[in-house]
Amino acid sequence: MVTSGLPRHCVPRNDGVELGIIMTEVIIATEGDIPRILEIEHEAFSPPWTHGALLAEIYNEDSFFALAVLQGEVVGFCILRRMADEGELLQIAVDPMYRRRGLADKLVIAALDWAKAQGLHSVFLEVRVSATPAAALYEKHGFESMGQRKDYYTDPTEDAVLMRKGLVARG
Ligand SMILES: CC(C)(COP(=O)(O)OP(=O)(O)OC[C@H]1O[C@@H](n2cnc3c(N)ncnc32)[C@H](O)[C@@H]1OP(=O)(O)O)[C@@H](O)C(=O)NCCC(=O)NCCS
């Protein structure tokens, strides 16, 4: 995980209304967050990633591994990995109880901000053809379909849609 210049609270946010009821933020994941991430992972993905795979991303200097936190509880996460001058959005998921509240929007924005700050030229991803909420999320953030990969996924076997977004690097 890249930590230089990135505090744990990488994108501080307080969306609290005046009564201070709703607080969301996007922060960098640490090893201690893995058990909660695994819970969300198992709800969202088949086959899910393992503890070891998530741990490797947390300590991968080329990975941006962020959490969405709602009132102190981890409710979502995303992983974007740098590969040369491109990024791959490897995973994004939100706890089913907390979907449709804009949390994935915040995670995608944070990941794309990181990718731009790293000077990446584009971000690509694969998504199951049946994952229409995810495809809508990606389209909303400017990703375009580049074609399909046949039988890319297992458990169940399914084609992937390959999507890509070009970036204007920052800094
Ligand atoms: C995809 C996912 C991460 C979206 O999380 P979320 O926090 O509910 O998304 P948000 O509330 O931030 O919505 C952002 C945008 O995503 C799209 N979207 C999200 N859920 C949607 C749904 N059920 N139907 C259609 N569009 C949807 C919309 O474009 C939405 O923007 P809008 O509110 O302006 O319409 C969540 O549904 C999830 O975890 N799915 C399972 C895992 C998965 O498929 N991950 C992607 C593959 S790697």
The ligand as a Tripos MOL2 file, in Angstrom:
@<TRIPOS>MOLECULE
LIG
   48    50     1     0     0
SMALL
NO_CHARGES

@<TRIPOS>ATOM
      1 C1        -21.8940   -1.7860   -6.9130 C.3       1 LIG1
      2 C2        -21.9410   -1.3210   -5.4530 C.3       1 LIG1
      3 C3        -20.4930   -1.2330   -4.9310 C.3       1 LIG1
      4 C4        -22.6180    0.0600   -5.3920 C.3       1 LIG1
      5 O1        -22.5480    0.5400   -4.0540 O.3       1 LIG1
      6 P1        -23.5260    1.6870   -3.4800 P.3       1 LIG1
      7 O2        -22.8640    2.2850   -2.3000 O.co2     1 LIG1
      8 O3        -24.8840    1.1380   -3.3110 O.co2     1 LIG1
      9 O4        -23.5320    2.7260   -4.6900 O.3       1 LIG1
     10 P2        -23.9080    4.2780   -4.5620 P.3       1 LIG1
     11 O5        -25.0680    4.4500   -3.6520 O.co2     1 LIG1
     12 O6        -22.6730    5.0620   -4.2830 O.co2     1 LIG1
     13 O7        -24.4150    4.5870   -6.0420 O.3       1 LIG1
     14 C5        -23.5550    5.2010   -6.9890 C.3       1 LIG1
     15 C6        -24.0940    4.9390   -8.3740 C.3       1 LIG1
     16 O8        -24.0080    3.5370   -8.6770 O.3       1 LIG1
     17 C7        -25.1280    3.1570   -9.4900 C.3       1 LIG1
     18 N1        -25.9330    2.1880   -8.7400 N.ar      1 LIG1
     19 C8        -25.6730    1.7260   -7.4970 C.ar      1 LIG1
     20 N2        -26.6000    0.7880   -7.1600 N.ar      1 LIG1
     21 C9        -27.4300    0.6610   -8.2150 C.ar      1 LIG1
     22 C10       -28.5530   -0.1570   -8.4810 C.ar      1 LIG1
     23 N3        -29.0280   -1.0420   -7.5720 N.pl3     1 LIG1
     24 N4        -29.1670   -0.0580   -9.6800 N.ar      1 LIG1
     25 C11       -28.7070    0.8080  -10.6140 C.ar      1 LIG1
     26 N5        -27.6290    1.6270  -10.4210 N.ar      1 LIG1
     27 C12       -26.9940    1.5380   -9.2340 C.ar      1 LIG1
     28 C13       -25.8970    4.4300   -9.7850 C.3       1 LIG1
     29 O9        -25.3430    5.0030  -10.9430 O.3       1 LIG1
     30 C14       -25.5400    5.2830   -8.5700 C.3       1 LIG1
     31 O10       -25.6530    6.6560   -8.8250 O.3       1 LIG1
     32 P3        -27.0520    7.4290   -8.5190 P.3       1 LIG1
     33 O11       -27.3420    7.2040   -7.0760 O.co2     1 LIG1
     34 O12       -26.7350    8.8530   -8.8590 O.co2     1 LIG1
     35 O13       -28.0780    6.7730   -9.4140 O.co2     1 LIG1
     36 C15       -22.7680   -2.3090   -4.5790 C.3       1 LIG1
     37 O14       -24.0160   -2.5410   -5.2050 O.3       1 LIG1
     38 C16       -22.0870   -3.6470   -4.3320 C.2       1 LIG1
     39 O15       -21.3320   -3.8020   -3.3740 O.2       1 LIG1
     40 N6        -22.3650   -4.6330   -5.1990 N.am      1 LIG1
     41 C17       -21.7840   -5.9730   -5.0390 C.3       1 LIG1
     42 C18       -20.3170   -6.0140   -5.3970 C.3       1 LIG1
     43 C19       -20.0390   -5.6500   -6.8480 C.2       1 LIG1
     44 O16       -20.7680   -5.9880   -7.7640 O.2       1 LIG1
     45 N7        -18.9200   -4.9520   -7.0250 N.am      1 LIG1
     46 C20       -18.4740   -4.5330   -8.3360 C.3       1 LIG1
     47 C21       -17.7290   -5.5820   -9.0540 C.3       1 LIG1
     48 S1        -15.9880   -5.4890   -8.7060 S.3       1 LIG1
@<TRIPOS>BOND
     1     1     2 1
     2     2     3 1
     3     2     4 1
     4     2    36 1
     5     4     5 1
     6     5     6 1
     7     6     7 2
     8     6     8 1
     9     6     9 1
    10     9    10 1
    11    10    11 2
    12    10    12 1
    13    10    13 1
    14    13    14 1
    15    14    15 1
    16    15    16 1
    17    15    30 1
    18    16    17 1
    19    17    18 1
    20    17    28 1
    21    18    19 ar
    22    18    27 ar
    23    19    20 ar
    24    20    21 ar
    25    21    22 ar
    26    21    27 ar
    27    22    23 1
    28    22    24 ar
    29    24    25 ar
    30    25    26 ar
    31    26    27 ar
    32    28    29 1
    33    28    30 1
    34    30    31 1
    35    31    32 1
    36    32    33 2
    37    32    34 1
    38    32    35 1
    39    36    37 1
    40    36    38 1
    41    38    39 2
    42    38    40 1
    43    40    41 1
    44    41    42 1
    45    42    43 1
    46    43    44 2
    47    43    45 1
    48    45    46 1
    49    46    47 1
    50    47    48 1
@<TRIPOS>SUBSTRUCTURE
     1 LIG1         1 GROUP 0 **** ****
